[in-house]
Amino acid sequence: MRKSIDFYILLLSTVVLVSSCAQPINRQSDLDLLTSVENAFVSVVTRSKPAIVSVFVRGMEESQQQIGSGFIFRKEGYILTNQHVVDDARHIIVTLLDGSRLEAELVGTDPNTDVAVLKIERDEAFPVIPLADSSKVRVGQFAIAIGNPFSLDYTVTTGIVSGKSRSILRSMGFIRYQDFIQTDAWINTGSSGGPLLNIHGEVIGINALIRRRDDNENTPAPARAGAGFAIPINLVKTVGDQLIANGRVIRGYLGVDMREVEGGIRVRPIGRDTPAYLGGLRRNDIIFEYDGDKVDRSVELQMLVAESQVGQQSVIRVLRQGAERTFNVTIGEMPPEYAGQSVDIESISWEKLGLAIRKLKVGDFERYTYLTDEDRGVIVERVKIEAPGYKASIPRGALIMAINDHIITDVRTFEAHLQANQNAEELILDVKSSHGMERITVNLRK
């Protein structure tokens, strides 16, 4: 028996030796391949670092400080980072690769996507990182994260894209648009806002968060590292461009709760004053197509609606009790409470009319279908239920162009005319909205 075992061991050894001799190892070729891969990573890091910044934030309280990352995406000094990095910021300092420390202006934030834009100034143009098309990101491709974890500037970690289209956050009281790229590249506290790069040195996403197994400090570090998640750069760029143009993001709004079911997305409870209800949609309808695009995931429908212009007529196809129905729905504007925004409720217009208003901005002309470059006035941001403005059917997103035949050019002008008419029993407003041009009488009698 022992001889038999020894024979098989000898035979196995011979087969391994013959196989090794048949395919000799080319160590130089292997080293050349590894060196090529190594050089590719080093090249990406070297080219990218000048446009990557560390972000230091001092909050409203002196003891409140935050550290994050960011990167320059426009040569004029516009920086992309996370909203949670600069939340409640009173003072923001950005540090460049050469050690320069520059004060940064907060251009705008978008809680719905956790994106923020900063602006820094100097005489010469800033270096930038090119942006990829994140719709072409593939699971399994290389990923390179660069950031400021634990205040360790320009820390580089590598891995792969380990997943796409992830939605992992719970409701936070407002709508969250989640379509995360998942990566095993190490991301940690301070990495937020930094770029996730492909092997070509293009940004595929902004590193935003990690998901840990638990929050127990006694858990070994490798287990606590969790998966990293980045916001796709296509979404980030769209948001960033709007923040630069308008200081805020204007999103389309249907006003439905939804749940994914076989065949599409089921409409759950629906308010009677929402664009969806006014357009004909009803509870238990199953939406399967939006403006020609098939939809079977809630995040897909949310994104399509959000990117639609306010006032746009969207064609929505549904299944209702097994039969296909088609509706033309006028898209509304997302209310500020769902966008994580606050509005001024201390103004005269809110007290007297129940209207929160803001100035007309450049980006509004791109997001509201009914506006032209020649329009002037103030935009209705919010309407208080049962207030005079609500009863007069003034819609959110409407442009108030005149009050009692006096042309309105800004918020101060509008408030001044309201103040001058404190004792009036009614006001006549010239309003432009998705309903067209209207002359609306607002009854102020109590």
VEXVEX-919134 format. One record per residue (C-alpha): residue in three letters; x, y, z; residue number from 1. Coordinates in nm, 4 decimals, m for minus. Each point is the difference from the previous one (the first is absolute). Layout:
<romis>
 res     east    north       up   n
 ALA        X        Y        Z NUM
...
</romis>
This chain:
<romis>
 res     east    north       up   n
 MET   0.0000   0.0000   0.0000   1
 ARG   0.2826   0.2392   0.0921   2
 LYS   0.1750  m0.0698  m0.3342   3
 SER  m0.3243   0.0774  m0.1843   4
 ILE  m0.0307   0.3382   0.1718   5
 ASP   0.3636   0.0840  m0.0719   6
 PHE  m0.0547  m0.0879  m0.3667   7
 TYR  m0.2925   0.2391  m0.0350   8
 ILE   0.1951   0.2795   0.1717   9
 LEU   0.2920  m0.0566  m0.2414  10
 LEU  m0.2380  m0.0027  m0.2978  11
 LEU  m0.1674   0.3262   0.1094  12
 SER   0.3392   0.1676   0.0488  13
 THR   0.1076  m0.1077  m0.3470  14
 VAL  m0.3176   0.1434  m0.1593  15
 VAL   0.0519   0.3343   0.1769  16
 LEU   0.3664   0.0111  m0.1090  17
 VAL  m0.0845  m0.0828  m0.3602  18
 SER  m0.2764   0.2647  m0.0055  19
 SER   0.2410   0.2598   0.1377  20
 CYS   0.2581  m0.0852  m0.2621  21
 ALA  m0.2599   0.0105  m0.2780  22
 GLN  m0.0975   0.3605   0.0934  23
 PRO   0.3127   0.1704   0.1387  24
 ILE  m0.0527   0.3122   0.2116  25
 ASN   0.0996   0.3233  m0.1777  26
 ARG   0.0825   0.2135   0.3009  27
 GLN   0.1033   0.3014  m0.2069  28
 SER  m0.3314  m0.0003  m0.1897  29
 ASP  m0.1960  m0.0236   0.3263  30
 LEU   0.1998   0.2845   0.1513  31
 ASP  m0.0552   0.2127  m0.3097  32
 LEU  m0.3760  m0.0573   0.0283  33
 LEU  m0.0069   0.0856   0.3705  34
 THR   0.2191   0.3054  m0.0561  35
 SER  m0.2374   0.1210  m0.2722  36
 VAL  m0.2996  m0.0316   0.2351  37
 GLU   0.1941   0.1661   0.2807  38
 ASN   0.1038   0.2885  m0.2241  39
 ALA  m0.3601   0.0495  m0.1093  40
 PHE  m0.1134   0.0448   0.3627  41
 VAL   0.2914   0.2303   0.0804  42
 SER  m0.0710   0.2100  m0.3100  43
 VAL  m0.3669   0.0451   0.0947  44
 VAL   0.0915   0.1094   0.3516  45
 THR   0.2740   0.2380  m0.1158  46
 ARG  m0.2264   0.1707  m0.2555  47
 SER  m0.2984   0.0241   0.2338  48
 LYS   0.1515   0.1224   0.3282  49
 PRO   0.0459   0.3694  m0.1019  50
 ALA  m0.3798   0.0336  m0.0442  51
 ILE  m0.0925  m0.1791   0.3247  52
 VAL  m0.0500   0.2082   0.3141  53
 SER  m0.0426  m0.0422   0.3719  54
 VAL  m0.3024   0.1799   0.1446  55
 PHE   0.0046   0.1398   0.3551  56
 VAL  m0.3331   0.1257   0.1348  57
 ARG  m0.0703   0.2038   0.3114  58
 GLY  m0.3629  m0.0116   0.1066  59
 MET  m0.2282   0.2495   0.1660  60
 GLU   0.1540  m0.0928   0.3357  61
 GLU   0.3751   0.0471   0.0489  62
 SER   0.0483  m0.3616   0.1090  63
 GLN  m0.1851  m0.1382  m0.3032  64
 GLN   0.2544  m0.1029  m0.2636  65
 GLN  m0.0152  m0.2407  m0.2915  66
 ILE   0.2564  m0.1338  m0.2444  67
 GLY  m0.0705  m0.1348  m0.3462  68
 SER   0.1235  m0.0136  m0.3559  69
 GLY  m0.0921   0.1455  m0.3373  70
 PHE   0.1288   0.0561  m0.3510  71
 ILE   0.0090   0.2847  m0.2510  72
 PHE  m0.2123  m0.0668  m0.3072  73
 ARG   0.0048   0.3458  m0.1605  74
 LYS   0.3149   0.2043  m0.0571  75
 GLU  m0.1702   0.3092   0.1499  76
 GLY   0.0317  m0.1675   0.3408  77
 TYR  m0.3305  m0.1860   0.0403  78
 ILE   0.0334  m0.2972   0.2354  79
 LEU  m0.2308  m0.2993   0.0430  80
 THR  m0.0390  m0.1577   0.3437  81
 ASN  m0.2717  m0.1474   0.2232  82
 GLN  m0.2780   0.2044   0.1571  83
 HIS   0.0566  m0.1716   0.3339  84
 VAL   0.3627   0.1198   0.0003  85
 VAL  m0.1019   0.3681  m0.0074  86
 ASP  m0.3299  m0.0244   0.1886  87
 ASP  m0.0516   0.3005   0.2321  88
 ALA   0.3347   0.1457  m0.1078  89
 ARG   0.0973   0.3465   0.1218  90
 HIS   0.3528  m0.0002  m0.1387  91
 ILE   0.1536  m0.2300  m0.2665  92
 ILE   0.3711  m0.0339  m0.0772  93
 VAL   0.1327  m0.2049  m0.2928  94
 THR   0.3584  m0.1297  m0.0146  95
 LEU   0.1675  m0.0770  m0.3347  96
 LEU   0.2800  m0.2448  m0.0781  97
 ASP   0.2632   0.2763   0.0157  98
 GLY  m0.1108   0.0901   0.3529  99
 SER  m0.1967   0.3107  m0.0993 100
 ARG  m0.2909   0.0758   0.2335 101
 LEU  m0.2896   0.1833  m0.1629 102
 GLU  m0.3286   0.1194   0.1446 103
 ALA  m0.2929  m0.1612  m0.1814 104
 GLU  m0.3460   0.1378  m0.0763 105
 LEU  m0.2932  m0.2388   0.0321 106
 VAL  m0.1778   0.0248  m0.3370 107
 GLY  m0.2834  m0.2372   0.0849 108
 THR  m0.1004  m0.3347   0.1478 109
 ASP  m0.2476  m0.2715  m0.0939 110
 PRO  m0.1085  m0.2233   0.2920 111
 ASN  m0.1933  m0.2306  m0.2367 112
 THR   0.3242  m0.1259  m0.1552 113
 ASP   0.2524   0.1047   0.2677 114
 VAL   0.1874   0.2198  m0.2502 115
 ALA   0.1502   0.3446   0.0632 116
 VAL   0.1975   0.2492  m0.2085 117
 LEU   0.2735   0.2297   0.1362 118
 LYS   0.1861   0.2835  m0.1754 119
 ILE   0.3599   0.1128   0.0546 120
 GLU   0.1808   0.2914  m0.1633 121
 ARG   0.3493   0.0749  m0.1303 122
 ASP   0.1491   0.1770  m0.3029 123
 GLU   0.1022  m0.3075  m0.2022 124
 ALA  m0.2274  m0.2857  m0.1126 125
 PHE  m0.0311  m0.3059   0.2223 126
 PRO   0.0828  m0.3585  m0.1044 127
 VAL  m0.3057  m0.2204  m0.0523 128
 ILE  m0.0819  m0.3705  m0.0120 129
 PRO  m0.1909  m0.1245  m0.3081 130
 LEU  m0.3409  m0.1571   0.0588 131
 ALA  m0.0973  m0.3428  m0.1324 132
 ASP  m0.3394  m0.1183  m0.1252 133
 SER  m0.1166  m0.1912   0.3070 134
 SER  m0.2729  m0.1778  m0.1993 135
 LYS   0.2831  m0.2030  m0.1563 136
 VAL   0.1508  m0.1129   0.3315 137
 ARG   0.0335  m0.3785   0.0159 138
 VAL  m0.0064  m0.2224   0.3059 139
 GLY   0.3476  m0.1484   0.0347 140
 GLN   0.1953   0.2932  m0.1464 141
 PHE   0.2840   0.1612   0.1960 142
 ALA  m0.0866   0.2808   0.2424 143
 ILE   0.2400   0.2480   0.1624 144
 ALA  m0.1058   0.2147   0.2971 145
 ILE   0.2000   0.3055   0.1079 146
 GLY  m0.0880   0.2086   0.3020 147
 ASN   0.0763   0.1201   0.3504 148
 PRO  m0.0959  m0.2839   0.2376 149
 PHE   0.0877   0.0686   0.3632 150
 SER   0.1749   0.3214  m0.1193 151
 LEU   0.2551  m0.2089  m0.1929 152
 ASP   0.0199   0.2199  m0.3109 153
 TYR  m0.0031  m0.1606  m0.3453 154
 THR  m0.0500  m0.3542   0.1185 155
 VAL  m0.0396  m0.2337  m0.3003 156
 THR  m0.1905  m0.3291   0.0175 157
 THR  m0.0842  m0.2361  m0.2844 158
 GLY  m0.2533  m0.2707  m0.0680 159
 ILE  m0.2754  m0.0733  m0.2439 160
 VAL  m0.3560   0.1098  m0.0641 161
 SER  m0.1830  m0.2681   0.1965 162
 GLY  m0.3574   0.1048  m0.0751 163
 LYS  m0.2283   0.2579  m0.1631 164
 SER  m0.3400   0.1591   0.0572 165
 ARG   0.0101  m0.0435   0.3769 166
 SER  m0.2670   0.1588   0.2235 167
 ILE   0.0942  m0.0431   0.3651 168
 LEU  m0.1093   0.3085   0.1966 169
 ARG  m0.3151   0.0201   0.2067 170
 SER  m0.2444   0.2882  m0.0310 171
 MET   0.1328   0.3226   0.1538 172
 GLY  m0.3201   0.2040  m0.0179 173
 PHE   0.0631   0.1020  m0.3593 174
 ILE   0.0498  m0.1767  m0.3308 175
 ARG   0.3430  m0.1594  m0.0553 176
 TYR   0.1145  m0.0836  m0.3530 177
 GLN   0.2116  m0.3121   0.0379 178
 ASP   0.1757  m0.1727  m0.2874 179
 PHE   0.3358  m0.0678   0.1648 180
 ILE   0.3071  m0.1611  m0.1526 181
 GLN   0.1339  m0.2560   0.2476 182
 THR   0.3745  m0.0548   0.0359 183
 ASP   0.2374  m0.1964   0.2189 184
 ALA   0.2622   0.2761  m0.0275 185
 TRP   0.0597   0.1076   0.3608 186
 ILE  m0.2065   0.3089   0.0917 187
 ASN  m0.0104   0.1436   0.3494 188
 THR  m0.0779   0.3074   0.2085 189
 GLY   0.1376   0.3020  m0.1873 190
 SER  m0.0174  m0.1708  m0.3406 191
 SER  m0.3470   0.1458  m0.0613 192
 GLY  m0.0073   0.2283  m0.3025 193
 GLY   0.3127  m0.1440  m0.1600 194
 PRO   0.0016  m0.1518  m0.3494 195
 LEU  m0.0398  m0.3640  m0.0955 196
 LEU   0.2033  m0.0383  m0.3207 197
 ASN   0.0255  m0.2501  m0.2822 198
 ILE   0.3293  m0.1236  m0.1442 199
 HIS  m0.0039   0.2904  m0.2505 200
 GLY   0.0053   0.2557   0.2813 201
 GLU  m0.3620   0.1074  m0.0551 202
 VAL  m0.2446   0.0522   0.2874 203
 ILE  m0.2761  m0.2611   0.0066 204
 GLY  m0.1482   0.1141   0.3319 205
 ILE   0.0317   0.1961   0.3256 206
 ASN   0.0868  m0.2113   0.3046 207
 ALA  m0.2905   0.0549   0.2383 208
 LEU  m0.0328  m0.2641   0.2697 209
 ILE   0.0906  m0.3430   0.1327 210
 ARG  m0.2213  m0.2761   0.1273 211
 ARG   0.1315  m0.1811   0.3029 212
 ARG  m0.1047  m0.3296   0.1489 213
 ASP  m0.0565   0.1865   0.3259 214
 ASP   0.1184   0.3042   0.1905 215
 ASN   0.1727  m0.1878   0.2820 216
 GLU   0.3485   0.1435   0.0577 217
 ASN   0.1138  m0.3429   0.1222 218
 THR  m0.0642  m0.1550  m0.3406 219
 PRO   0.3285  m0.0725  m0.1843 220
 ALA   0.0851   0.2701  m0.2557 221
 PRO  m0.0270  m0.2174  m0.3153 222
 ALA  m0.3551  m0.0990   0.0950 223
 ARG  m0.0901   0.3630   0.0701 224
 ALA   0.1275   0.1267  m0.3354 225
 GLY  m0.3175  m0.1075  m0.1775 226
 ALA  m0.0893   0.0891  m0.3570 227
 GLY   0.0571   0.3459  m0.1447 228
 PHE  m0.2596   0.1898  m0.2011 229
 ALA   0.0441   0.2794  m0.2536 230
 ILE  m0.2578   0.2258  m0.1672 231
 PRO   0.0153  m0.0498  m0.3802 232
 ILE   0.1708   0.2947  m0.1668 233
 ASN  m0.2710   0.0461  m0.2644 234
 LEU  m0.2475   0.0817   0.2769 235
 VAL   0.2576   0.2111   0.1848 236
 LYS   0.0816   0.2088  m0.3082 237
 THR  m0.3681   0.0686  m0.0705 238
 VAL  m0.0480   0.1149   0.3598 239
 GLY   0.3244   0.1993   0.0034 240
 ASP  m0.0871   0.1872  m0.3185 241
 GLN  m0.3400   0.0978   0.1450 242
 LEU   0.1517   0.1138   0.3286 243
 ILE   0.2441   0.2234  m0.1879 244
 ALA  m0.2741   0.1403  m0.2249 245
 ASN  m0.2733   0.0388   0.2615 246
 GLY   0.1376  m0.0603   0.3485 247
 ARG  m0.2487  m0.2834   0.0410 248
 VAL  m0.1455  m0.2949  m0.1891 249
 ILE  m0.3500   0.0213  m0.1480 250
 ARG  m0.1510  m0.3472  m0.0381 251
 GLY  m0.3098  m0.1373  m0.1633 252
 TYR  m0.2618  m0.1502   0.2313 253
 LEU  m0.2874  m0.2468  m0.0387 254
 GLY  m0.1032  m0.0350   0.3643 255
 VAL  m0.0516  m0.3747   0.0342 256
 ASP   0.1158  m0.2650   0.2416 257
 MET   0.1114  m0.3018  m0.1973 258
 ARG   0.0874  m0.3655   0.0380 259
 GLU   0.1696  m0.2306  m0.2472 260
 VAL  m0.2195  m0.2897  m0.1155 261
 GLU   0.0063  m0.2446  m0.2862 262
 GLY  m0.0572   0.1922  m0.3204 263
 GLY   0.0875   0.3468   0.1240 264
 ILE  m0.0475   0.2386   0.2919 265
 ARG  m0.3218   0.0057   0.1999 266
 VAL  m0.1454   0.3371   0.1029 267
 ARG  m0.0716   0.0035   0.3718 268
 PRO  m0.1863   0.2778   0.1930 269
 ILE  m0.0255   0.3115  m0.2159 270
 GLY  m0.0985   0.3539   0.1031 271
 ARG  m0.2827   0.1702  m0.1867 272
 ASP   0.2025   0.3169  m0.0622 273
 THR   0.3026  m0.1799  m0.1488 274
 PRO   0.0988   0.0148  m0.3696 275
 ALA  m0.0554  m0.3762  m0.0258 276
 TYR  m0.3611   0.0124   0.1253 277
 LEU  m0.0851   0.3108  m0.2021 278
 GLY   0.1400  m0.1791  m0.3067 279
 GLY  m0.2294  m0.3009   0.0486 280
 LEU   0.2144  m0.2524   0.1891 281
 ARG  m0.1683  m0.1914   0.2801 282
 ARG   0.0948  m0.2310   0.2857 283
 ASN   0.1044  m0.3526  m0.1096 284
 ASP   0.0813   0.1076  m0.3558 285
 ILE   0.3177  m0.1779  m0.1145 286
 ILE   0.2318   0.2381  m0.1878 287
 PHE   0.2037  m0.1843  m0.2619 288
 GLU   0.1077   0.2794  m0.2384 289
 TYR   0.1016   0.3655   0.0378 290
 ASP   0.0446   0.2120  m0.3143 291
 GLY   0.0803  m0.3101  m0.2028 292
 ASP   0.2437  m0.1488   0.2533 293
 LYS  m0.0925  m0.3335   0.1571 294
 VAL   0.0239   0.0162   0.3800 295
 ASP   0.0000  m0.2844   0.2494 296
 ARG   0.2133   0.1486   0.2792 297
 SER  m0.1071   0.2863   0.2254 298
 VAL   0.3379   0.1726  m0.0264 299
 GLU  m0.0303   0.0060  m0.3812 300
 LEU  m0.3390   0.1707   0.0150 301
 GLN   0.1168   0.2439   0.2693 302
 MET   0.2985   0.1035  m0.2116 303
 LEU  m0.2063   0.0451  m0.3169 304
 VAL  m0.2594   0.2135   0.1790 305
 ALA   0.2651   0.2044   0.1830 306
 GLU   0.1755   0.0847  m0.3275 307
 SER  m0.3250   0.1072  m0.1683 308
 GLN  m0.0696   0.3711  m0.0405 309
 VAL  m0.2645   0.1580   0.2215 310
 GLY  m0.3109   0.0515  m0.2132 311
 GLN   0.0984  m0.2752  m0.2434 312
 GLN  m0.2747  m0.2308  m0.1265 313
 SER   0.1239  m0.3544   0.0616 314
 VAL  m0.1644  m0.3055  m0.1496 315
 ILE  m0.0485  m0.2689   0.2651 316
 ARG  m0.1297  m0.3454  m0.0852 317
 VAL  m0.1542  m0.2161   0.2699 318
 LEU  m0.1825  m0.3242   0.0570 319
 ARG  m0.3366   0.0565   0.1702 320
 GLN  m0.1890  m0.3165   0.0876 321
 GLY   0.1890  m0.1823  m0.2739 322
 ALA  m0.0697   0.2544  m0.2761 323
 GLU   0.2580   0.2414  m0.1406 324
 ARG  m0.0746   0.3707   0.0441 325
 THR   0.1939   0.3082  m0.1146 326
 PHE   0.0061   0.3364   0.1820 327
 ASN   0.1549   0.3381  m0.0774 328
 VAL   0.1212   0.1324   0.3349 329
 THR   0.1281   0.3544   0.0568 330
 ILE   0.3144  m0.0292   0.2114 331
 GLY   0.0093   0.2189   0.3106 332
 GLU   0.2945   0.1281   0.2047 333
 MET   0.1225  m0.1987   0.2983 334
 PRO  m0.1128   0.1715   0.3243 335
 PRO   0.2894   0.1358   0.2088 336
 GLU  m0.0777  m0.2302   0.2930 337
 TYR   0.0711  m0.3014  m0.2233 338
 ALA   0.3189   0.1632  m0.1233 339
 GLY   0.1409   0.0526   0.3498 340
 GLN  m0.0353   0.3769  m0.0389 341
 SER  m0.1403   0.2656   0.2292 342
 VAL  m0.2044   0.2971  m0.1189 343
 ASP  m0.0522   0.3478   0.1416 344
 ILE  m0.3218  m0.0058   0.2023 345
 GLU   0.0672   0.3285   0.1797 346
 SER  m0.0684   0.2171  m0.3064 347
 ILE  m0.2986   0.2243  m0.0641 348
 SER  m0.1013  m0.2111  m0.3009 349
 TRP  m0.0187  m0.3111   0.2184 350
 GLU  m0.1922   0.1768   0.2755 351
 LYS  m0.2438   0.1800  m0.2325 352
 LEU  m0.0363  m0.2366  m0.2983 353
 GLY   0.1417  m0.3318   0.1205 354
 LEU   0.2621   0.0149  m0.2759 355
 ALA   0.3746  m0.0543   0.0463 356
 ILE   0.1756   0.1692  m0.2914 357
 ARG   0.3542   0.0323  m0.1331 358
 LYS   0.1785   0.1908  m0.2729 359
 LEU   0.0020  m0.1223  m0.3594 360
 LYS   0.3360  m0.1550  m0.0940 361
 VAL   0.1788  m0.0865  m0.3225 362
 GLY  m0.0451  m0.3764   0.0418 363
 ASP  m0.3777   0.0374   0.0331 364
 PHE  m0.0326   0.0611  m0.3728 365
 GLU   0.1417  m0.3475  m0.0671 366
 ARG  m0.2140  m0.1843   0.2552 367
 TYR  m0.3418   0.1646  m0.0486 368
 THR  m0.1500  m0.0605  m0.3439 369
 TYR  m0.2267   0.3059   0.0201 370
 LEU   0.2731   0.2588   0.0601 371
 THR   0.1952   0.1993  m0.2587 372
 ASP   0.3173   0.2063   0.0308 373
 GLU  m0.2099   0.3190  m0.0099 374
 ASP  m0.2146  m0.0898   0.3027 375
 ARG   0.0449   0.1935   0.3239 376
 GLY  m0.1565  m0.0423   0.3433 377
 VAL   0.0181  m0.2269   0.3068 378
 ILE  m0.0462  m0.3760   0.0250 379
 VAL  m0.2515  m0.1576   0.2404 380
 GLU   0.2025  m0.2475   0.2071 381
 ARG  m0.2720  m0.1280   0.2306 382
 VAL  m0.3755   0.0449   0.0527 383
 LYS  m0.1596  m0.0233   0.3432 384
 ILE  m0.3173  m0.2090   0.0041 385
 GLU  m0.3230   0.1970   0.0568 386
 ALA   0.1829   0.3352  m0.0236 387
 PRO  m0.1237   0.2703  m0.2454 388
 GLY   0.2574  m0.0977  m0.2653 389
 TYR  m0.1062  m0.3650   0.0223 390
 LYS  m0.3695   0.0857  m0.0291 391
 ALA   0.0767   0.2141  m0.3050 392
 SER   0.1626  m0.3072  m0.1642 393
 ILE   0.3479   0.1473  m0.0361 394
 PRO   0.2188  m0.3067  m0.0721 395
 ARG   0.3489  m0.0714   0.1253 396
 GLY   0.2604   0.0972  m0.2573 397
 ALA  m0.2169   0.2810  m0.1374 398
 LEU   0.1644   0.3280  m0.1011 399
 ILE  m0.1662   0.3097   0.1503 400
 MET   0.0634   0.2788  m0.2512 401
 ALA  m0.2148   0.2856   0.1356 402
 ILE  m0.2115   0.1017   0.2988 403
 ASN  m0.2844   0.2462  m0.0547 404
 ASP   0.1572   0.0857  m0.3397 405
 HIS   0.3375   0.0833   0.1574 406
 ILE   0.2830  m0.1938  m0.1663 407
 ILE   0.1883  m0.2319   0.2377 408
 THR   0.3755  m0.0288  m0.0523 409
 ASP   0.1161  m0.1549   0.3281 410
 VAL  m0.1094  m0.1176   0.3453 411
 ARG   0.0541   0.3398   0.1608 412
 THR  m0.2323   0.1681  m0.2531 413
 PHE  m0.2706  m0.2597   0.0575 414
 GLU   0.0221   0.0273   0.3791 415
 ALA  m0.0062   0.3821  m0.0193 416
 HIS  m0.3245  m0.0048  m0.2000 417
 LEU  m0.1558  m0.2429   0.2468 418
 GLN   0.1013   0.2292   0.2849 419
 ALA  m0.1534   0.2974  m0.1784 420
 ASN  m0.3286  m0.1920  m0.0388 421
 GLN  m0.0306  m0.1299   0.3559 422
 ASN  m0.3655   0.1036   0.0291 423
 ALA  m0.1120  m0.1084  m0.3466 424
 GLU  m0.2796  m0.2553  m0.0235 425
 GLU   0.1326  m0.1529  m0.3189 426
 LEU   0.3093  m0.0021  m0.2228 427
 ILE   0.0295  m0.0654  m0.3713 428
 LEU   0.3043  m0.2022  m0.1043 429
 ASP   0.1278  m0.0620  m0.3527 430
 VAL   0.1250  m0.3591   0.0109 431
 LYS   0.1716  m0.2294  m0.2511 432
 SER   0.0052  m0.3766   0.0538 433
 SER  m0.0627  m0.3295  m0.1783 434
 HIS  m0.3630   0.1205  m0.0278 435
 GLY   0.1180   0.2942  m0.2121 436
 MET  m0.0363   0.3721   0.0729 437
 GLU  m0.2671   0.0784   0.2593 438
 ARG  m0.1300   0.3046   0.1806 439
 ILE  m0.0911  m0.1280   0.3450 440
 THR  m0.1992   0.1829   0.2661 441
 VAL   0.1055  m0.0863   0.3543 442
 ASN  m0.2724   0.0593   0.2610 443
 LEU   0.1475   0.1303   0.3278 444
 ARG  m0.3281   0.0396   0.1878 445
 LYS   0.0033  m0.1857   0.3318 446
</romis>
